[in-house]
């Protein structure tokens, strides 16, 4: 699961591990973290979908599809599609 975390989340997890190694047992309180875990799960899913979308746009550009066609599929303007995905496709 660490592989899918952003660097800042991974760094925060590492800091939490250090804290956990040094905390006194008597200072601990039980907490329900289910809602926070749900957020983290959805963030990981969102990041995976974003990566998949970037790959799909890259593939469409490599297949010769126009920015107008891609923008239509994204539900945005041609300019918005180019601004968000243009630098990525130029680097590929």
Backbone as JSON, one array per atom type, in Angstrom:
{
  "sequence": "XXXXXXXXXXXXXXXXXXXXXXXXXXXXXXXXXXXXXXXXXXXXXXXXXXXXXXXXXXXXXXXXXXXXXXXXXXXXXXXXXXXXXXXXXXXX",
  "N": [[0.82, -1.2, 0.0], [2.05, 1.2, 0.56], [3.36, 1.86, -1.79], [1.47, 3.1, -3.37], [0.98, 5.45, -2.14], [1.23, 9.02, -1.9], [4.27, 10.92, -1.79], [4.28, 12.66, 0.42], [2.3, 11.54, 2.05], [3.5, 9.09, 2.55], [5.76, 9.92, 3.92], [4.52, 11.0, 6.17], [3.41, 8.68, 7.23], [5.76, 7.34, 7.92], [6.73, 9.04, 9.91], [4.73, 8.68, 11.78], [5.19, 6.04, 12.46], [7.65, 6.28, 13.79], [6.81, 7.82, 15.97], [5.05, 5.97, 17.12], [6.8, 4.01, 18.0], [7.91, 5.25, 20.19], [5.97, 6.11, 21.97], [4.28, 6.05, 25.1], [2.57, 3.31, 26.52], [0.51, 3.82, 28.36], [-0.39, 6.3, 27.57], [-1.92, 5.94, 25.37], [-5.04, 5.95, 23.57], [-8.0, 4.32, 22.58], [-9.17, 4.54, 19.28], [-11.57, 5.02, 16.71], [-10.78, 4.61, 13.51], [-11.94, 4.25, 11.12], [-13.35, 6.01, 9.35], [-11.31, 7.7, 8.5], [-9.62, 5.89, 7.26], [-11.27, 5.19, 5.16], [-11.27, 7.55, 3.68], [-8.55, 7.63, 2.9], [-8.47, 5.33, 1.29], [-10.2, 6.03, -0.82], [-8.79, 8.2, -1.86], [-6.5, 6.89, -2.8], [-7.73, 5.36, -4.81], [-8.67, 7.42, -6.45], [-6.24, 8.52, -7.3], [-5.23, 6.36, -8.75], [-7.13, 6.21, -10.81], [-6.7, 8.7, -11.99], [-4.09, 8.35, -12.97], [-4.6, 6.32, -14.82], [-6.27, 7.7, -16.58], [-4.52, 9.66, -17.59], [-2.81, 7.95, -19.01], [-4.59, 6.96, -20.92], [-5.24, 9.28, -22.35], [-2.7, 9.89, -23.36], [-2.35, 7.63, -24.99], [-4.43, 8.05, -26.82], [-3.54, 10.38, -28.08], [-1.2, 9.4, -29.23], [-2.35, 7.7, -31.01], [-3.2, 9.47, -32.85], [-5.44, 11.01, -32.33], [-7.41, 13.98, -32.12], [-7.14, 17.01, -30.14], [-9.62, 18.14, -29.82], [-11.36, 15.94, -30.06], [-10.52, 14.39, -27.88], [-11.06, 16.18, -25.8], [-13.83, 16.28, -25.95], [-14.5, 13.7, -25.08], [-13.57, 13.92, -22.47], [-15.24, 15.81, -21.49], [-14.68, 18.5, -21.38], [-13.36, 21.71, -22.44], [-11.45, 22.11, -25.49], [-9.18, 23.63, -25.05], [-8.87, 23.36, -22.26], [-8.31, 20.64, -22.05], [-5.88, 20.5, -23.47], [-4.28, 22.18, -21.87], [-4.14, 20.74, -19.46], [-3.27, 18.12, -20.17], [-1.53, 18.42, -22.29], [1.3, 19.1, -21.83], [2.2, 16.63, -20.88], [1.8, 14.92, -23.07], [3.53, 15.96, -24.92], [5.98, 15.36, -23.85], [6.13, 12.68, -24.17]],
  "CA": [[0.0, 0.0, 0.0], [2.92, 2.36, 0.59], [3.72, 2.22, -3.15], [0.45, 3.96, -3.97], [0.87, 6.7, -1.39], [2.05, 10.13, -2.33], [5.45, 11.02, -0.94], [3.96, 13.3, 1.69], [1.6, 10.55, 2.88], [4.5, 8.1, 2.96], [6.57, 10.58, 4.96], [3.69, 11.09, 7.37], [3.32, 7.33, 7.78], [7.05, 7.05, 8.55], [6.77, 9.82, 11.15], [3.82, 8.01, 12.7], [5.9, 4.84, 12.93], [8.63, 6.74, 14.79], [6.03, 8.19, 17.16], [4.5, 4.75, 17.72], [7.88, 3.32, 18.69], [8.33, 6.0, 21.37], [4.84, 6.49, 22.82], [4.04, 5.22, 26.29], [1.31, 2.58, 26.43], [-0.51, 4.48, 29.19], [-0.87, 7.5, 26.89], [-2.72, 5.58, 24.21], [-6.49, 5.86, 23.67], [-8.57, 3.63, 21.42], [-9.87, 5.45, 18.37], [-12.13, 4.43, 15.51], [-10.18, 5.31, 12.38], [-12.61, 3.77, 9.9], [-13.67, 7.08, 8.4], [-10.05, 8.18, 7.92], [-9.17, 4.85, 6.34], [-12.12, 5.29, 3.97], [-10.74, 8.68, 2.89], [-7.28, 7.2, 2.29], [-8.79, 4.36, 0.24], [-10.76, 6.75, -1.97], [-7.69, 8.98, -2.43], [-5.7, 5.94, -3.58], [-8.51, 5.03, -6.0], [-8.67, 8.62, -7.3], [-4.92, 8.61, -7.91], [-5.13, 5.3, -9.75], [-7.96, 6.61, -11.95], [-6.01, 9.82, -12.66], [-2.99, 7.76, -13.73], [-5.19, 5.6, -15.95], [-6.77, 8.7, -17.52], [-3.34, 10.2, -18.27], [-2.35, 6.94, -19.97], [-5.57, 6.9, -22.0], [-5.06, 10.49, -23.17], [-1.44, 9.7, -24.07], [-2.6, 6.65, -26.05], [-5.26, 8.69, -27.83], [-2.68, 11.29, -28.85], [-0.3, 8.56, -30.04], [-3.2, 7.15, -32.08], [-3.53, 10.55, -33.77], [-6.72, 11.67, -32.02], [-7.27, 15.43, -31.94], [-7.48, 17.55, -28.81], [-11.08, 18.34, -29.8], [-11.98, 14.64, -29.79], [-10.18, 14.03, -26.5], [-11.8, 17.09, -24.92], [-15.23, 15.84, -25.95], [-14.59, 12.53, -24.2], [-13.33, 14.37, -21.1], [-16.31, 16.73, -21.07], [-14.08, 19.81, -21.14], [-13.01, 22.4, -23.67], [-10.19, 21.71, -26.12], [-8.11, 24.35, -24.36], [-8.68, 22.76, -20.94], [-7.64, 19.35, -22.26], [-4.49, 20.77, -23.84], [-3.56, 22.73, -20.72], [-3.9, 19.73, -18.44], [-2.6, 16.94, -20.68], [-0.59, 18.76, -23.36], [2.72, 18.93, -21.47], [2.46, 15.21, -20.75], [1.87, 14.25, -24.35], [4.71, 16.47, -25.6], [7.14, 14.69, -23.27], [6.09, 11.25, -24.53]],
  "C": [[0.86, 1.25, 0.0], [3.28, 2.81, -0.82], [2.73, 3.2, -3.75], [0.29, 5.28, -3.25], [1.69, 7.8, -2.05], [3.22, 10.23, -1.37], [5.11, 11.63, 0.4], [3.2, 12.35, 2.61], [2.56, 9.5, 3.38], [5.38, 8.67, 4.06], [5.79, 10.69, 6.27], [3.54, 9.72, 8.03], [4.62, 6.95, 8.49], [7.17, 7.8, 9.88], [5.86, 9.19, 12.2], [4.46, 6.74, 13.27], [6.92, 5.2, 14.01], [7.92, 7.09, 16.08], [5.56, 6.93, 17.88], [5.57, 3.97, 18.49], [8.24, 3.97, 20.03], [7.21, 6.35, 22.34], [4.72, 5.52, 24.0], [2.66, 4.58, 26.18], [0.19, 3.28, 27.2], [-1.1, 5.71, 28.52], [-1.8, 7.2, 25.71], [-4.21, 5.53, 24.53], [-6.98, 5.16, 22.41], [-9.34, 4.64, 20.58], [-10.39, 4.67, 17.16], [-11.62, 5.23, 14.31], [-10.82, 4.9, 11.04], [-12.88, 4.86, 8.88], [-12.41, 7.63, 7.75], [-9.48, 7.16, 6.93], [-9.98, 4.89, 5.05], [-11.65, 6.43, 3.07], [-9.47, 8.26, 2.17], [-7.52, 6.23, 1.14], [-9.3, 5.06, -1.01], [-9.68, 7.61, -2.64], [-6.8, 8.07, -3.29], [-6.42, 5.57, -4.87], [-8.51, 6.2, -6.98], [-7.33, 8.75, -8.01], [-4.73, 7.56, -8.99], [-5.94, 5.66, -11.0], [-7.29, 7.75, -12.71], [-4.85, 9.3, -13.5], [-3.5, 7.05, -14.98], [-5.7, 6.58, -17.01], [-5.61, 9.34, -18.29], [-2.86, 9.23, -19.35], [-3.3, 6.86, -21.17], [-5.45, 8.11, -22.92], [-3.77, 10.35, -23.98], [-1.64, 8.73, -25.24], [-3.43, 7.26, -27.18], [-4.44, 9.64, -28.71], [-1.74, 10.49, -29.74], [-1.05, 7.9, -31.2], [-3.65, 8.22, -33.06], [-4.85, 11.24, -33.5], [-6.46, 13.14, -31.72], [-7.62, 15.84, -30.51], [-8.98, 17.78, -28.71], [-11.81, 17.04, -29.47], [-11.75, 14.23, -28.33], [-10.98, 14.89, -25.53], [-13.26, 16.7, -24.83], [-15.41, 14.65, -25.01], [-14.39, 12.91, -22.73], [-14.44, 15.26, -20.57], [-15.79, 18.11, -20.72], [-13.81, 20.47, -22.48], [-11.67, 21.87, -24.21], [-9.02, 22.36, -25.38], [-7.82, 23.74, -22.98], [-7.94, 21.43, -21.06], [-6.16, 19.55, -22.58], [-3.68, 21.3, -22.66], [-3.21, 21.65, -19.71], [-3.02, 18.6, -18.96], [-1.55, 17.22, -21.75], [0.87, 18.58, -22.99], [3.11, 17.47, -21.35], [2.64, 14.57, -22.11], [3.08, 14.74, -25.17], [5.97, 15.77, -25.12], [7.23, 13.24, -23.7], [6.6, 11.01, -25.92]]
}
